[in-house]
Amino acid sequence: MIQSSIQKRSTMSLTAPCRALFKLLNHGVVALDKSLQARNAAVAVLGQSFARSYYETGTPRFSRPGGAAHVRLVDLRSDTVTKPGPAMRQAMSEAEVGDDVMGEDPTINDLQKIAADMFGMEAALFVPSGTMSNLIAVMAHCRERGDEMIVGDLCHIHIYEQGSSAHLAGVHSTTVTTLPDGTFDLKQLESKIRHDFPDAHYPRSRLICVENTHNIKGGRVLPLTFLQEVRALADKHGLAVHMDGARVMNAAVALGVPPSTILQHAHTASVCLSKGLGAPVGSILAGPKEFISQAVRCRKALGGGMRQAGILAAAGQLSLLNMVKRLEEDHHNAKTFAQALLECKPNLFSVEMAAVETNILRFSLRDPSLNPSEFCARMGQVCEGEEAALGQGIQVLMCSYFGNSIRAVWHLGISAEDTQLAIEKMKFVASQYLKEKHRPQ
Ligand SMILES: *Cc1c(COP(=O)(O)O)cnc(C)c1O
């Protein structure tokens, strides 16, 4: 369903390379059959086979200092490390641009229209980053200093955005406990809503923020029923719901629903184009028209009014039109690696398979004598004897994380083959560690 609406759109507002493709299709160069159905089918096929060309797929090879042998790199630190490939760069170089602060950049205007339609929102705004997008949302929802929002204690807005809602927007936060699946207890949530305004002792509750997928909890997909219940509670008390949907497209793909099915439960949403969707820069903030008009003002105040940024929006269009379906590959590869951790002999790892729902994997080590940073360091360097054992050096980058865990993130730079390399390396590190541990001192 996502695909079919994407295809419908893509025949209407096209970036230059798509236009060139359609020209070829029309002239029968790519597909001889001119019926619309055949064209759409061809686009679907080409769209997918070219998806990888949006990214530089060649796995980087590094020479070891002083060594001739090559080393394979598998970078699982974050899905923000993707780089635009030739097709995306070409679309960027050919983008029509204008002054977006005057609303005159056609490529940005198209992107905003595509995003609003896809998300089932009235309007959308292209913004420089997910962090700015969330801050703008907070400012546009909580318009008086001392307004309050309710956030999960482990959400990105609360942990990783420098407390900007307080120090820049003048908004107070109260937190609810984040449960392992990224949700909250609804009773606790309700208990945090203030009812005493305008009593001068209290702030005024304005906003509830949810995060989908949940980053710190390992890419968890919020259940639709939870979102529905949060929305019902918000409506009952006259609050707004903002979804930090940096990875909401991963959630949509995991649930097999269009993003609008998820976002119908939020008044507004922020979606990153620069994570798994592969754009170099940018996020979309979407919501009602009046909210977006206010968001335009806030964006300008924060210095986020860009000018000929259609160059960036062209990449964002390809992200939304062509890169969504392939997120499945990332989810699949993350599960494959998680399964390999579970099956590894010696059994060093603990993973909850049911929690591996999207492209983020969190796991921990069962042996307290091996800590996460040491494990990550071993994965990230070419160890002694590795080239002899594996036929090549393999560097796998991942990060030690919250709660003594390790985090690895899949993205369009990581193929099934790269995932197998990471598995080989993980097994090698585990067996080496055990050998050392049991070697008589
Ligand atoms: C990455 C991320 C953001 C911020 O996006 P930036 O573009 O890096 O500023 C916000 N929320 C969540 C959940 C994220 O993962």
The ligand as an ORCA input file, in Angstrom:
! r2SCAN-3c Opt
* xyz 0 1
  C      18.347     10.831     15.460
  C      17.149     11.120     16.238
  C      16.697     12.431     16.389
  C      17.490     13.638     15.926
  O      17.802     13.708     14.616
  P      19.075     14.556     14.123
  O      18.748     14.740     12.680
  O      20.262     13.701     14.384
  O      19.097     15.841     14.854
  C      15.540     12.622     17.098
  N      14.868     11.595     17.640
  C      15.278     10.329     17.504
  C      14.476      9.230     18.118
  C      16.436     10.040     16.815
  O      16.851      8.782     16.725
*
